[in-house]
Amino acid sequence: MILVTGGAGYIGSVTAELLLDRGEHVVILDNLDRGHRHAIPDGAIFYEGNVGDRQLTSRIAQEHEIEACIHFAALAYVGESVSEPARYFQNNIEQGFALLDSLVTAGVRQIDRIPMVRLGIVGA
């Protein structure tokens, strides 16, 4: 199974749909702060929560035997990042490190490569 964080956002939901079309099993983790529940493709398993929730990400990794993670759960508005740098640091850096740590601890090893290249979604 492949974990797609931010999978209720535009890019994450399109990626999840492409993965499902290729026959992959997909788990989506999104806090719905910027994503939309209706964007989650049929066939994906959905968890609402933050990528920095170590207990949740560890449970997801164990319950679904996550093999790889494609991480899209980041804030990306330039103006907002300048006016709210602490929010961006907390969401993009602190929660990102927590996600990586919990996945490595759970035994997920496909986090140091780009799974989309391996799956043929994007060119190498």
Sequence and secondary structure as in RCSB ss.txt:
>XXXX:A:sequence
MILVTGGAGYIGSVTAELLLDRGEHVVILDNLDRGHRHAIPDGAIFYEGNVGDRQLTSRIAQEHEIEACIHFAAL
AYVGESVSEPARYFQNNIEQGFALLDSLVTAGVRQIDRIPMVRLGIVGA
>XXXX:A:secstr
 EEEETTTSHHHHHHHHHHHHTT  EEEEE SSSS GGGS TT EEEES TT HHHHHHHHHHTT  EEEE    
  HHHHHH HHHHIIIIIIHHHHHHHHHHHTT  BTSS HHHHTTSS  
